[in-house]
Amino acid sequence: MDKKTINTVGIEYDSLGVRAAKVTSSISGKDITYVLENLQEIKGSFDKDNDLVDGLKKIREKVGIGMRDKVVTCVAGKQVHAAQIAFRELSDAELKNALKFEIRKDVPFDTASSTLDYQIIAHDDQSEKKLDILVTVVANTLLNRHLSALQKAGIRPWVVDVLPLATINAFWAGEYDPVNLSPHVVLHFSPDVCTLVIDGNGVPLYTRSIYFAAEDLYGTSGKGVTEQERMRKIAMLGNELRRSLSFYEKTNGISNFGALYLIGDYIYAPELHGGIAEKVGLELAGSTLLEKLGVKTNAPLGKFDVAIALAMRRE
């Protein structure tokens, strides 16, 4: 059987960094092997559009995006929403508008000026006339800024994902036991917000953005923060996580959560681990993605997981 080889670059960014991973995928039938070719990061301040474009140009050069390489990126921010819902079966022409109307009460921003996408996962076991659908919504202002910055940097994305789905895909890419039925809880840290995702085999997807300015506690601006203030904010984060888990339990009747996986930046502070573990009552676990790929690197575990998972995406 012929082997197909694809080079893909995953790019993700936040206000203080642009990260990229280049992965070569060798596909033979249903078998896929991945080789991590390159990891790169550009640090700086990327709140302004011009600075973001410059950062993307630099990462394009450092990671080496070739003419035939595919590029996968993700959009992040408070105006990003992802959810799994059961919905009646409709034609493709009707479904998108119906979904936008249905989820407007759950989306904390205006869906009329947003872009909605969906993926049919499966038929609902309880009703042959309902579908399990994965829905993503992104505010047009956020999506347009993302696409404009990429275009100005000379980058043409093959796929644009959203951070909540990229986060859970990063977990699944590194998971050694993919048939484990326990709901998995994954928490991604960026400078000013945490993204919580709950997912598993046969359980509904749940995502939530939680304001937690990790940079203010552990970055250069956090040097003057007292230990008391730091622990207070960590306790507040733990309480918000506990509320989310309780909501998920009550809504879905599911409580047998597995470990809480931490990925992203800022995840190695001992007091952060202790404060979260005390509130949520779950064992904390770290990233295994680089280990699973057989990569030995000095890069902090978990920091590049989203970029790597984007580069491992096949559709």
N, C-alpha and C positions, 0 to 999 in steps of 0.2 A: 504494500500500500504506500502511495506517495506521501511524503511528509511535507507539510506546509509550515513555513516559518514567517512569523510576523513580529515586527519591532513596534512596541507601543510605549509612549511616554505619558506618564500620569503627572499632572500638575495640580497642586493645591496651594492656597495662600491664605494668609490672614493679615492683620494690620502690621505685623512685625516681621514677617518672613514669607518667602516664596520657596516651595520645596518641589523637587521633581525626582521621579524615578524612571529609569529606562529598563524595560523588560523584554526579553526575547522569548516568544512562545513558539514551541514546536508542536504541531498538531498532526496526529496520525490517527485517523478514525475518531473514536471517542476519547482517545488518550491525549492529554496535554501536559507538556513539561515546561517549566518556567525557569529562566535564568536571569537573575538580576545583574544587569550590565553596569549601571551607574546610579549613584545617588548624589544629589546636589542641593545646596540651599543658599539662597541669597538673603542676608539679613538687612533690615533697614526699617524705615517708616513708610507704609504703603497706603495710608488713608487717602492721600490725594491721587487723582487719576494719573497725572503725569509721572509720579513716582512709581505707581503700580506698573505702568507701561515700561518704564526703564527696568524695573525688577524682572518683568517677564522677558524682556529682550536679553538680559544677562543670563537668566536661567536657560533660555533657548540655546544660547551659545555654549554654556558650561556643560549641559547635559548632552548636547549634540543631536539636535532634531534633524534627521535626514529627510530628503524629498519624499520617500516612500513610508516614512514612519507615521503611525497613527498617533493622535494626541487625544487624551481623555482628560477633562477638567471637571471641577465641581463648583457649584455656587453655594456660598455659605452666608448666613445672616438671619436676622430675626424675621425677615419676610420670606422665609422658606418653610414649606410645610410638606410633610409626607405622612400618609396614613393608609391603612388597609381597611377596606370596608366591604360589606356584603351588599350587592346592589342587583336590581332586576336586570334581566337580559334585554338588551336593546341593540338596534343596528349601530354600526360605527358612527354613522352620521348623527344619530340622536344622543349617543352615550356621553360624549364630551360635554355638551351643554347641560345635560341632565346631572352629570356629576358636579359640575361647577355650581349649579343651583343647590344640590344636596349638601355639599360640604361647607357652604358659605358660613353656616352658624358655628363651625368648629375652627375656621381659619381666622387668626387674629389680625388680618389685614384685608384690604379690598380685593375680592376675587374678580371683580369686573375688569380691573386693570392689571390682571395677572395672567400668566401662561400656565395652563394645566396640561399635564400629560398623564397617561395611565397605562398600566399593564395588567392584563387579565391573568391571574395566577391559576385559578381552578374554579370548577363549579362547587358551590356550597353543598356540603354533604347533606344538609338538612332540607334543601329545596333544590329541585332540578331546574327551577326557573331563576335562580339567583347565582351570581358570580362573585368570587372573591377577587377584588380588584385593588391593586396597589396604585395609589394616586399621589402625584406630586404637584405642588403649586408654588410658583415663584413670582414675586412682584415684577412687573415689566421693567421698572426703573432699575432694579438690582440685576436682572438678567441682561438688560441692554448695556449696563456699565461693564459687566463681565465680558460680554461679546465684543464690545468696542475696544476694551483694553487688549484683548487677545489679537484682534485684527490689527491694531496699531503696532503691536509687537511682532507682527508677521507670523502669528500662530493661527492655524485653522483647525479647530477642534473637530474630531470625528464624533465624539459623544460629549454632551454636557450633563453631568450627574448633579445630584444635590448632596450636601454634606451628610445628612442623616443616613442615607442609603450607602454612601461611600464608607461611612463609619462601620455599619454592620457588615458590609462586604469585606472590610479589612479584618474583622473578627473571623468571619467564615473562611477567609483565605488562609488564616493561620491555625484554624481549629483542627486538632488531631482526631476528634471524635464527632464527625458531622451528623451521626445518627442519634446523638444524645437528645432526648426529648425534652429536657428541662429548658424552660425559657432562659435565654442568655441576656444578661444586662451589661451593656457596654457604655462607658462614659468617655467622651472625647473632650480634651481640654485645649482651648485656644486662649489667646491673651485676655479676652473680655467676656467669654461665654463658654458654657459647657453644653454639649449635645448629648442627651440621654437617648439610648435606643434599647428597646426590649424586643427580642425576636427569638424564634425557635421553630422546630419542626412541628407543624400543626397548631401553632399558637399565633394570635394576631400580632402584627407589627405595631409598635407604639413608639413615638418619638416626641421629644420635648426639648426646647432650648431653655437653659437656666442661666440667669445672669450670675456670673462669678468671675470677677476680675483677677485672674491668677497673676497677671503681670504686675498688678498693684501690690501683690503680696510677695512674689518671688523674683520679679524682674528688677531692673535698675531703679525703678520708681518705688520699690517696696523696701528700700534699705532703712527707712525711718519708721516703719510700721512696728508697733510693739507686739510682743508675743501674745498678749491678751487680746488685742484687736484681731490678730491673725487667727487665733483659735475661735473667736466669736464668729468670724466670717466663714470659717470651715464648718462650724456647727450649723450655721444657717444653710449652707449647701447640703449638709447631711440631712437636715430636716426636709428640704425640698425633695431630695431623692426619696426619702421615706414616704412622703406624701404621694409621689408619683407611683411608687410600688404599691401602696395601699389602694390608690385609684385603679390601677391595673388589676389587682386582686378582686376588688369589688365589681368591676365592670365585666371581667371575663371569667371569674371563678377560678383563677389560676394563681397558685402561690408557691409552687415548688421551684423557686428560682435557683439557678446555678450560681456560680461565682460572679462577682462584679469585676469586669475587665476594664482597665484604665489604659487609654492610648492618647497620643498627642504629646504636647509639651508639658512641663511642670509636674510630671507625675511621680517624681522620686523623692519628694519631701516627706520625711517620716511622719510629721504631725498631720499632713494631709491624709495619709493612709489611716492613721489612728482615728482621726476625727470622723472620717467617712464610715469606717468599719463599725465604729461604736453606734452610729445612728441607724445604719441600714441593716445591720446584723447579717451581712453576707461576707464570705471569704473574698479577699481581694486577690486578683490575678493579673499578671502582666502579659505583655505581648509575646507571642511565639512565632510571629510571621517570618522574621529573618532566620530564626532557627529552622523552621520548616523548609525554607528555601535553601538551607545549607550555606548561608552567608556568614562569614566572619568579618566583622567591621567594628570600628570604634564609634559608629553612630549610635546615639542613645536609642535603646529599644522603645518602640512605640511612636517615636517622633515622626518617622516617615511612613507609617503604616497606611495612611489614607492615600498618599501618592503612589505607593506600591500597589495597593488594591485597585486603584484607577488604571494603572498600567497593566494589570492582569485581567481587566475587563474584556470580554469577547464580543459584546453586543450592546 
